[in-house]
Amino acid sequence: METQPKKKLTVALLSGRHILEREVSLNSGNQVYEHWTRRSTIFCATTPKTDLPGWWADAPRIDAALIILHGSFGEDGTVQGLLELLGFLPRLGGSRHAVAMNKVAAKRLYQQAGLPVPDYVVARNGDGLDPGAVVKRLGLPLVIKPVAGGSSVGITVVRRPEGLRAAVEAAWQHDPSVLIEVYIQGTEITGGVIGKRGSSRRFPSLRSSLT
């Protein structure tokens, strides 16, 4: 019995943008592109800043969108919401990621669910900062990070009281709200989830092709 050749997927690879994490995104996108083109997947590599209008027009011929964008717009649900407007495109993530991207909002939801989280305070630019009071409450070491940033941009581990102010002011360059939390030594684990609410049922080849 003659078997039908497996359909090649046409995937829109979104990477780049024009922010601090552009180079990280481009490097990640290039690695994905090189790997999957060797497996005969057809890619449309796009940069949202310049290519989205044309990509929108090409949407009917695209099977899926692979989002390799870091930080705001890429990880906060903005691009995912745009893809939802197209209606039929399987994609990475959902438009509700804005809550997860905001570290303070996410921590408060974790707390409401009874999950343990490191103790923290939020320092807002313009409200003033008392490093002594922060250290007295939280101790040392501390992690300073922009509330809505991605990757490691603007993050500092502070081990001495005199370094706190400079670290917070550096993080304010990326976000007017900065999270100061107790440093927890541990191992970072990332887990990917593929398929939700019928996307893999509508495109049964997507799961097997992208894993």
Rosetta silent file (secondary structure, phi, psi, omega in degrees, C-alpha in Angstrom):
SEQUENCE: METQPKKKLTVALLSGRHILEREVSLNSGNQVYEHWTRRSTIFCATTPKTDLPGWWADAPRIDAALIILHGSFGEDGTVQGLLELLGFLPRLGGSRHAVAMNKVAAKRLYQQAGLPVPDYVVARNGDGLDPGAVVKRLGLPLVIKPVAGGSSVGITVVRRPEGLRAAVEAAWQHDPSVLIEVYIQGTEITGGVIGKRGSSRRFPSLRSSLT
SCORE:     score description
SCORE:     0.000 S_00000001
   1 L     0.000  128.025 -177.965    0.000    0.000    0.000 S_00000001
   2 L   -77.423  130.136  179.418    1.437    3.342   -1.043 S_00000001
   3 L   -93.202  145.013  178.221    1.761    5.850    1.799 S_00000001
   4 L   -76.611  138.158  177.779    1.085    9.515    1.348 S_00000001
   5 L   -63.527  141.956 -178.936    4.118   11.810    1.863 S_00000001
   6 L   -67.434  131.722 -178.412    3.982   13.707    5.123 S_00000001
   7 L   -67.038  133.193  175.346    2.843   17.280    4.654 S_00000001
   8 L   -77.475  134.977  177.651    5.508   19.860    5.353 S_00000001
   9 L   -81.621  143.313  169.626    4.472   22.421    7.893 S_00000001
  10 E  -104.653  114.787 -173.000    4.745   26.115    7.175 S_00000001
  11 E  -118.218  130.547  174.170    5.702   27.779   10.451 S_00000001
  12 E   -86.725  114.931  179.439    6.000   31.499   11.155 S_00000001
  13 E   -97.003  110.594 -178.702    9.059   31.975   13.347 S_00000001
  14 E   -98.457  119.245  177.027    8.773   35.241   15.274 S_00000001
  15 E  -150.110  168.413  177.841   12.006   36.564   16.763 S_00000001
  16 L   102.039 -108.651 -168.162   13.885   39.796   17.195 S_00000001
  17 L    73.499 -168.292 -170.198   11.944   42.944   18.073 S_00000001
  18 L  -131.101   31.200 -177.258   13.721   46.184   18.906 S_00000001
  19 L  -115.580 -172.396 -175.203   14.280   46.030   22.659 S_00000001
  20 L   -59.036  -30.305 -176.124   17.106   45.009   24.987 S_00000001
  21 L   -92.846   15.550 -178.231   16.405   41.314   24.544 S_00000001
  22 H   -59.413  -47.392 -176.210   16.526   41.456   20.743 S_00000001
  23 H   -65.291  -38.100  176.783   19.900   39.709   20.447 S_00000001
  24 H   -61.085  -44.387 -178.992   18.841   36.918   22.818 S_00000001
  25 H   -64.515  -44.426 -179.146   15.697   36.407   20.760 S_00000001
  26 H   -64.126  -40.645  178.840   17.546   36.404   17.432 S_00000001
  27 H   -62.836  -44.171  178.455   20.103   33.886   18.682 S_00000001
  28 H   -63.341  -45.215 -179.169   17.342   31.579   19.909 S_00000001
  29 H   -62.157  -39.431  179.786   15.389   32.000   16.678 S_00000001
  30 H   -64.895  -38.543  178.385   18.428   31.240   14.527 S_00000001
  31 H   -64.589  -42.735  178.426   19.079   27.996   16.409 S_00000001
  32 H   -63.620  -44.802 -178.481   15.475   26.899   15.933 S_00000001
  33 H   -59.493  -46.578 -178.342   15.550   27.857   12.258 S_00000001
  34 H   -63.719  -38.922 -178.459   18.745   25.911   11.554 S_00000001
  35 H   -68.667  -48.625 -172.158   17.434   22.806   13.326 S_00000001
  36 H   -78.345  -27.387  176.398   13.993   22.660   11.757 S_00000001
  37 H   -67.664  -26.609  175.180   14.978   23.531    8.206 S_00000001
  38 L   -69.938  -19.440  179.798   17.160   20.422    8.274 S_00000001
  39 L  -101.724   18.352  172.123   13.968   18.488    9.031 S_00000001
  40 L    68.939   18.719  170.974   12.179   19.943    6.012 S_00000001
  41 L   -81.274  134.669 -177.927    9.824   22.199    7.920 S_00000001
  42 E   -88.097  121.682 -177.257    9.162   25.350    5.910 S_00000001
  43 E  -110.714  142.591  168.939    9.798   28.482    7.976 S_00000001
  44 E  -112.041   95.568 -178.020    8.784   32.092    7.455 S_00000001
  45 E   -76.351  125.820 -175.594   11.234   33.938    9.678 S_00000001
  46 E  -133.390  153.041  172.286    9.745   37.270   10.738 S_00000001
  47 L  -115.312  117.130 -173.775   10.569   40.228   12.953 S_00000001
  48 H   -53.344  -34.279 -176.351    7.382   41.706   14.479 S_00000001
  49 H   -61.018  -36.588 -172.582    8.634   45.298   14.278 S_00000001
  50 H  -116.513  -23.402 -168.116    8.904   45.239   10.488 S_00000001
  51 H  -106.902   -8.557 -173.096    7.276   42.093    9.103 S_00000001
  52 H   -60.011  -40.072  179.308    3.907   41.684   10.830 S_00000001
  53 H   -57.840  -45.822  178.548    1.779   43.425    8.153 S_00000001
  54 H   -68.674  -36.562  179.005    3.075   41.101    5.442 S_00000001
  55 H   -65.270  -38.420  176.947    2.943   38.121    7.766 S_00000001
  56 H   -58.674  -42.592 -179.921   -0.708   38.906    8.542 S_00000001
  57 H   -66.023  -30.430 -178.664   -1.457   38.811    4.817 S_00000001
  58 H   -86.804   -1.782 -173.195    0.310   35.440    4.527 S_00000001
  59 H   -51.504  -39.647 -177.978   -1.537   33.945    7.508 S_00000001
  60 H   -58.471  -23.784 -179.130   -3.851   31.666    5.442 S_00000001
  61 H   -98.166    3.669 -177.962   -0.881   29.611    4.247 S_00000001
  62 L   -98.721  133.048 -179.422    0.752   29.314    7.691 S_00000001
  63 L   -86.705  -31.249 -175.727    0.110   26.209    9.801 S_00000001
  64 E  -159.546  160.004  176.117    1.535   27.421   13.100 S_00000001
  65 E  -117.273  129.674  178.298    3.377   30.271   14.801 S_00000001
  66 E  -110.367  110.862 -172.717    6.543   29.668   16.799 S_00000001
  67 E   -95.197  110.505  177.184    7.136   32.617   19.134 S_00000001
  68 E  -115.622   54.989  179.434   10.792   33.096   20.080 S_00000001
  69 L  -112.308  139.655 -178.124   10.359   36.554   21.574 S_00000001
  70 L  -112.134  146.068  175.213   11.649   37.478   25.015 S_00000001
  71 L    80.584 -155.152 -176.530   10.300   40.030   27.468 S_00000001
  72 L   -61.810  149.057 -176.818    7.435   42.439   26.892 S_00000001
  73 L    74.600  -36.850  179.964    5.176   41.861   23.878 S_00000001
  74 L   -90.096  -36.596 -176.277    6.662   38.389   23.368 S_00000001
  75 L  -111.303   -2.399 -175.180    6.048   36.796   26.762 S_00000001
  76 L  -102.355   10.620  176.463    3.249   38.949   28.163 S_00000001
  77 L    93.687   -5.424 -176.883    0.463   37.750   25.869 S_00000001
  78 H   -65.566  -54.529  179.248    0.495   40.691   23.425 S_00000001
  79 H   -65.885  -36.872  178.476    1.617   38.783   20.337 S_00000001
  80 H   -61.436  -38.903  176.903   -0.408   35.768   21.452 S_00000001
  81 H   -63.888  -38.438  176.677   -3.509   37.963   21.545 S_00000001
  82 H   -61.426  -42.781  179.841   -2.765   39.129   18.018 S_00000001
  83 H   -66.233  -33.971  177.448   -2.538   35.513   16.884 S_00000001
  84 H   -63.048  -30.478  177.675   -5.839   34.737   18.575 S_00000001
  85 H   -64.249  -28.713  177.678   -7.440   37.363   16.348 S_00000001
  86 H   -72.889  -23.586  170.133   -6.412   35.236   13.382 S_00000001
  87 L    85.758  -38.648 -169.474   -8.455   32.439   14.910 S_00000001
  88 L  -114.741    0.648 -173.200   -6.894   29.373   13.357 S_00000001
  89 L   -90.539  117.203  166.812   -3.193   29.513   14.182 S_00000001
  90 L   -61.753  147.696 -173.958   -1.708   27.103   16.731 S_00000001
  91 E  -157.181  170.844  174.156    0.891   28.999   18.712 S_00000001
  92 L   -89.436  125.681  173.977    3.030   28.988   21.807 S_00000001
  93 L    83.602  174.238 -179.439    1.303   30.461   24.857 S_00000001
  94 L  -130.025  169.630 -176.381   -1.917   32.350   25.394 S_00000001
  95 L   -72.844  -11.650 -179.594   -3.026   35.962   25.685 S_00000001
  96 L   -85.935    9.865 -179.675   -3.468   35.607   29.455 S_00000001
  97 H   -69.401   -9.111  179.287    0.291   35.476   29.985 S_00000001
  98 H   -57.760  -36.100  179.434    0.200   39.140   31.049 S_00000001
  99 H   -67.159  -44.167 -179.330   -0.512   37.978   34.606 S_00000001
 100 H   -67.709  -32.017 -178.251    2.419   35.556   34.618 S_00000001
 101 H   -72.028  -28.989  177.197    4.735   38.176   33.121 S_00000001
 102 L   -84.679  107.667 -171.495    3.978   40.611   35.937 S_00000001
 103 H   -62.379  -34.917 -179.398    6.004   39.149   38.790 S_00000001
 104 H   -71.800  -45.303  178.505    4.046   40.920   41.541 S_00000001
 105 H   -60.549  -41.956 -179.681    0.630   39.927   40.161 S_00000001
 106 H   -64.951  -43.339 -178.942    1.814   36.336   39.774 S_00000001
 107 H   -63.506  -37.974  179.812    3.228   36.194   43.321 S_00000001
 108 H   -66.635  -37.028  176.427   -0.022   37.498   44.786 S_00000001
 109 H   -67.670  -39.064  176.611   -1.998   34.819   42.965 S_00000001
 110 H   -60.715  -43.697 -179.752    0.414   32.170   44.222 S_00000001
 111 H   -62.780  -41.832  178.834   -0.061   33.465   47.751 S_00000001
 112 H   -62.956  -29.728  179.417   -3.846   33.393   47.404 S_00000001
 113 L   -84.225   -1.514  178.110   -3.559   29.770   46.281 S_00000001
 114 L    86.233   13.894  179.615   -1.542   28.929   49.381 S_00000001
 115 L   -86.184  142.624  178.103    1.784   28.441   47.607 S_00000001
 116 L   -74.624  136.487  175.616    4.974   29.518   49.398 S_00000001
 117 L  -134.707  153.072  176.740    6.838   32.425   47.801 S_00000001
 118 L   -61.681  143.843  177.684    9.949   34.332   48.895 S_00000001
 119 L   -64.107  149.693 -173.256    9.187   37.408   50.989 S_00000001
 120 E  -156.556  164.956  168.058    9.382   40.619   48.977 S_00000001
 121 E  -136.585  158.921  178.100    8.723   44.333   48.710 S_00000001
 122 E  -111.929  127.900  178.286    8.016   46.483   45.644 S_00000001
 123 E  -108.292  115.476 -179.020   10.041   49.657   45.073 S_00000001
 124 E  -101.068  132.946 -179.284    8.351   52.149   42.767 S_00000001
 125 L   -60.390  126.778 -178.617   10.379   54.868   41.118 S_00000001
 126 L   102.297  -16.606  179.743    9.480   58.211   42.674 S_00000001
 127 L   -89.276   -7.819 -177.147    8.269   56.771   45.990 S_00000001
 128 L    87.917  159.639 -178.253   11.690   56.835   47.597 S_00000001
 129 L  -142.571  129.038  176.150   13.779   53.947   48.875 S_00000001
 130 L  -112.634   92.093 -177.156   15.032   53.153   52.382 S_00000001
 131 H   -57.788  -37.951 -179.760   17.675   50.445   51.914 S_00000001
 132 H   -61.156  -42.401  179.921   18.124   50.008   55.651 S_00000001
 133 H   -67.055  -36.882  179.851   14.425   49.283   56.182 S_00000001
 134 H   -65.855  -47.089 -179.504   14.389   46.826   53.292 S_00000001
 135 H   -64.422  -38.567  178.889   17.407   44.913   54.596 S_00000001
 136 H   -61.684  -38.361 -178.414   15.979   44.906   58.132 S_00000001
 137 H   -77.523  -45.001 -170.618   12.740   43.356   56.857 S_00000001
 138 H  -101.520  -23.280 -174.997   14.076   40.891   54.262 S_00000001
 139 L    80.828 -165.884  179.300   17.701   40.291   55.231 S_00000001
 140 L  -136.111  153.860   -3.489   20.448   39.441   52.748 S_00000001
 141 L   -76.429  165.702 -179.658   21.124   38.344   50.053 S_00000001
 142 E  -127.908  154.819  173.514   18.364   39.863   47.916 S_00000001
 143 E  -111.621  128.560  178.645   17.367   39.634   44.263 S_00000001
 144 E  -109.677  128.578 -177.912   16.461   42.857   42.469 S_00000001
 145 E  -152.181  144.889  172.854   14.481   42.569   39.251 S_00000001
 146 E   -59.257  142.133 -176.252   12.120   44.643   37.065 S_00000001
 147 L   -62.871  -39.175 -173.815    8.519   43.635   37.741 S_00000001
 148 L  -115.698   19.474 -178.591    7.664   43.013   34.074 S_00000001
 149 L   -84.836  166.835  177.429   11.050   42.254   32.518 S_00000001
 150 L  -120.072  174.797 -177.887   12.179   39.076   30.833 S_00000001
 151 L    51.525 -139.811  179.768   15.393   37.041   30.696 S_00000001
 152 L  -112.245   17.041 -177.865   17.989   38.404   33.132 S_00000001
 153 L   -64.763  126.472  176.215   17.803   42.045   32.032 S_00000001
 154 L    78.950    7.487 -177.313   18.026   44.406   35.000 S_00000001
 155 L   -95.107  135.859  177.809   18.491   41.628   37.577 S_00000001
 156 E  -137.751  138.814  170.097   21.067   41.912   40.348 S_00000001
 157 E   -96.986  119.929 -176.917   21.850   39.736   43.363 S_00000001
 158 E  -103.334  124.681 -178.394   22.700   42.031   46.286 S_00000001
 159 L  -114.039  -10.429  179.249   24.828   40.596   49.079 S_00000001
 160 L  -129.854  141.438 -175.932   25.845   43.794   50.884 S_00000001
 161 H   -54.819  -37.535 -175.902   23.540   46.593   52.117 S_00000001
 162 H   -69.474  -12.277  178.981   25.476   49.313   50.302 S_00000001
 163 H   -91.830   -4.859 -173.272   24.759   47.699   46.946 S_00000001
 164 H   -67.698  -47.872 -175.716   20.969   47.796   47.242 S_00000001
 165 H   -60.929  -46.647 -178.560   20.282   51.342   46.065 S_00000001
 166 H   -62.082  -38.149 -179.902   22.442   51.075   42.948 S_00000001
 167 H   -66.675  -41.952  179.098   20.815   47.756   42.022 S_00000001
 168 H   -66.068  -43.069  179.508   17.293   49.157   42.383 S_00000001
 169 H   -64.019  -34.993  176.798   18.151   52.277   40.386 S_00000001
 170 H   -66.640  -39.486  178.911   19.604   50.080   37.623 S_00000001
 171 H   -69.671  -31.234  177.290   16.400   48.033   37.513 S_00000001
 172 H   -62.810  -20.786  177.349   14.326   51.218   37.373 S_00000001
 173 L   -66.410  -17.963 -177.130   15.926   51.883   33.986 S_00000001
 174 L  -110.772  -18.973 -177.054   13.848   48.980   32.658 S_00000001
 175 L  -162.022  133.929  179.280   10.646   49.236   34.699 S_00000001
 176 L   -68.994  -13.414  176.108    9.226   51.884   37.076 S_00000001
 177 E  -116.746  130.053 -175.681    8.297   49.071   39.490 S_00000001
 178 E  -124.089  135.980  178.679   11.033   46.856   40.878 S_00000001
 179 E   -94.103  127.215  174.115   10.701   43.644   42.858 S_00000001
 180 E  -114.499  114.932 -176.700   13.041   43.155   45.820 S_00000001
 181 E  -136.041  160.586  179.028   12.815   39.623   47.148 S_00000001
 182 E   -62.944  134.267 -179.639   14.677   37.172   49.327 S_00000001
 183 L   -77.361  128.892  177.733   17.300   35.251   47.372 S_00000001
 184 L  -115.205  117.521  177.790   16.640   31.512   47.192 S_00000001
 185 L   -75.366  129.061 -179.075   19.539   29.302   46.157 S_00000001
 186 L  -175.869 -168.182 -178.790   18.308   26.545   43.862 S_00000001
 187 L  -111.884  128.867  177.994   18.056   25.039   40.384 S_00000001
 188 L   -82.708  129.534 -179.707   15.988   26.663   37.647 S_00000001
 189 L  -124.178  129.289  177.970   13.766   24.225   35.767 S_00000001
 190 L  -114.552  129.871  178.358   11.869   25.071   32.574 S_00000001
 191 L  -124.409  130.649  179.529    9.074   22.861   31.285 S_00000001
 192 L   -96.187  145.644  178.085    7.316   23.256   27.950 S_00000001
 193 L  -122.899  125.800 -178.764    3.658   22.406   27.320 S_00000001
 194 L  -115.788  127.009  174.990    2.442   21.643   23.798 S_00000001
 195 L    93.115  125.663  176.530   -1.224   21.535   22.871 S_00000001
 196 L  -163.068  142.867  175.020   -4.264   23.020   24.596 S_00000001
 197 L    51.615   42.593  168.916   -7.970   23.463   23.889 S_00000001
 198 L    88.363   -2.220 -177.739   -7.985   21.459   20.675 S_00000001
 199 H   -62.690  -40.897 -179.433   -5.135   23.076   18.748 S_00000001
 200 H   -75.275  -22.273  175.531   -3.297   19.764   18.376 S_00000001
 201 H   -72.858  -36.279 -179.944   -6.551   17.993   17.460 S_00000001
 202 H   -72.908  -32.532  178.502   -7.171   20.423   14.646 S_00000001
 203 L  -122.734   77.468 -173.529   -3.597   20.075   13.446 S_00000001
 204 H   -60.765  -23.528 -179.391   -2.668   16.466   14.392 S_00000001
 205 H   -79.857  -14.498 -174.137    0.691   16.674   12.642 S_00000001
 206 H   -66.320  -45.753 -176.777    1.799   19.671   14.703 S_00000001
 207 H   -62.118  -45.750 -177.291    2.494   17.804   17.924 S_00000001
 208 H   -70.347  -28.374 -176.056    4.553   15.056   16.265 S_00000001
 209 H   -82.157  -28.418 -175.718    6.431   17.521   14.078 S_00000001
 210 L  -102.636   12.284  177.112    7.422   19.969   16.803 S_00000001
 211 L  -119.703    0.000    0.000    8.528   17.407   19.401 S_00000001
